[in-house]
Amino acid sequence: MWRGILVLVLLAVSTIAADAQRRQINPIPFAHEPCSVLDNRPCTPSYCSPLDHGPCIPEIDYPYGENLQLTIESVPSDADRAKYEKPDHDLDTIGDLFAELRTCWSPPSDNARTGMQMSVRFSFNKTGGLIGPPRLTYATAGVPADTRTTYLNAINSSLNACLPLKFTRGLGGALAGRPIAIRYVDNRETGK
């Protein structure tokens, strides 16, 4: 009798464990998981079945991360020149916003330094204006204070010259209050 109870308990535990394993979400995104003809499931990220007990979560590779981070170079490489062209329409995507911010940048001509990097963080309101002044988050170490001030003033004047940005209603609502981090890299040859 005890053997029968033990067998039933083991059978119940193994069934529960198999069910939990079947419902587990695969941590590897579909785009990175290899497909095979021998798989008994489709290789599409948005496949759902009424017979599947797990959640139906489409996994999509988005071109931008969760944080809005952007690097702007003073002299873009030939491969990135297209990203530095100003959009001729209202800004409707994050790509349009990044292109507009890249075209706004005008590096300082006096007190410039080759290899200078500075990062700022700020947010837009839904009408395309800044919520507050850009906040300095990083500056190249060992740079004199007057050079940092020159670059921060150039960043502020470049942004203010472009404002207010012309967002579409959807992008303005999506971006309002979200922090944007921009890293400015002065890769010009200044001779210093």
N, C-alpha and C positions, 0 to 999 in steps of 0.2 A: 504494500500500500504506500509506504513512504517513497519507494522508487517511482511510483506512478505520479505522486504529487511533485517530486523533484523534476521529473521529465516535463510535466506540464508547466512548472515555473520556468525552467530553462527555455522551453519553447516560447513562452510568452515574452520573456526578456529578449530573446533573439529576434522575435517579430517586431517588438518596439524599437530595438536598435536598428534593424534594417529599414523600418519606416522613417526613423529620424535621419538615417544616412541618405535615403532617397530624397528627402525634403531639403537637404542642405543646399544652400546657394553656392555655386561655384565661384571662388574668389578670383579666378582668372577671367578677364574680360573676353567676350566672344571674339573680338577682333584679333586677340593674341592666341587663341586656342586653335590647334590644328583640327581640320576637318578630315573625315575619312568616309569612304563608301561603306565601310563596315559598321559605322555608328548606326544605332537604331533610333536616331533622333535627328532633326534637321539642324543645319548649321547657320541659322539666321538669328540675329539678336532679338527680334521681336516676336518670335513664335510662342504662342500660348495654346493650351489645350484644355478643354473642359474636364478631361480625364486626369490632368496633372494636379496633384494636391498642393504643390509648392506655389509660391507667389509668381506672378508673371511680371518680371522686371526686365524691360529692354535695356541693354547695355550699349551705349553709343560712345564712340571716341569723339569728344568735343575738341575743337581746335584750340580752345583757350581753357586755362585752368579755372579753378574756383575763384582765385584771387586775380584781380586785374593788375597785372604787372607788365611793364613796358620798358624796353631799353631804346634810348634815342642816341644815335651817334652823330657827331658833328659832320663827318664825312662818311656817308653810307657806302658800303661795298657795292660793286656792280650787280651782284645777285639780289641785293635788297633795294635797289633804286625804285622799283615799282611800289614798294611800301611807303615811299616818301612823296607820293603824288597826292595832291589835295583833291578830295572828292568834290564833284561838281553838283552835288545834290544835298538835301538834308541828311544828317547822319542817322542811319537806320540800324547799323550793326556795330559791334565792338571793333571790327576791322576798320570801319569808316572812322570811328572815334580815334583809334590809334594812328591812322594815316593823318588825320587832322592835327593831332598833337605833335606828330613828327614834323609836319610842315611849319608849325608855329615856332619851333626852336631856332633861335639865332644866338650862337655862342658869342661871348664877349670878345672884343678885338684888343682891348688893352688889359694888361695883367693876366693874359692867357697862359695856360700851362699844358704841355703835352701830357696826355694820360690822366688828366684830372677827371675824377668821377664824383658825382654828387647825386644823391637820391632824395626825392621829396615824396610826400604823401598828402593827398587832399581828396575832397569829394565834390561832386557837382550836385546842384539842385536840379529839379526837373525842367527848368527853363534854360539850362545850359550855363548858368553862372556858378562861381565857386561858393561853397558854403562858408569857407574860411580861408585864410591865407595858407599856401603850401607849407607844410611842416618838414623841416630838414631832418632826415633820418640817417644819412651817411655822407661823409666827405672823405676824400683821400687823406690818409694819415701823413703828417709831416708837412702839410701845406700851410703857409702863413695865413693869418686871419683875414688880411685884406684880400687875398686871392679867393678865399671862401666867400667873403662878402660880395666880391665882384660876380662870382658865378651865381650866387643866390639871387642877386639883383637881376642878372640876365634871365634867370628862370622866371622870376616874378613878372618882369616886363614882357617876356615872350608870351606867357600865358595870358596876361592882361590884354595884350594886343589882339588876341584871337577871340576873346570873350565878348559877348555870350556865344557859345556854340549853338548851332541850329540843330537840335535833336528833333526826331520825330516824336510823336506822343508816346509810342510804345517804348522807345529807347530811353526817353527822359524819365518815364515812370520806373523802368527797370534799373537805371543807374543812380537814381536819386538817393544820396546818402551812402552809397557803397564806396569804400576807400579805393583809390587808385594810386599805385606806387610806380613812379617813373625814375629810372636810372639814366642820368645824362652822362655820356662818355665823350670827352673832348679828345678825339683821335687825330687832330690836325697836327702837322709838323710846324711848331711855332719857333723853333730855333733856340729855345731855352732849355 
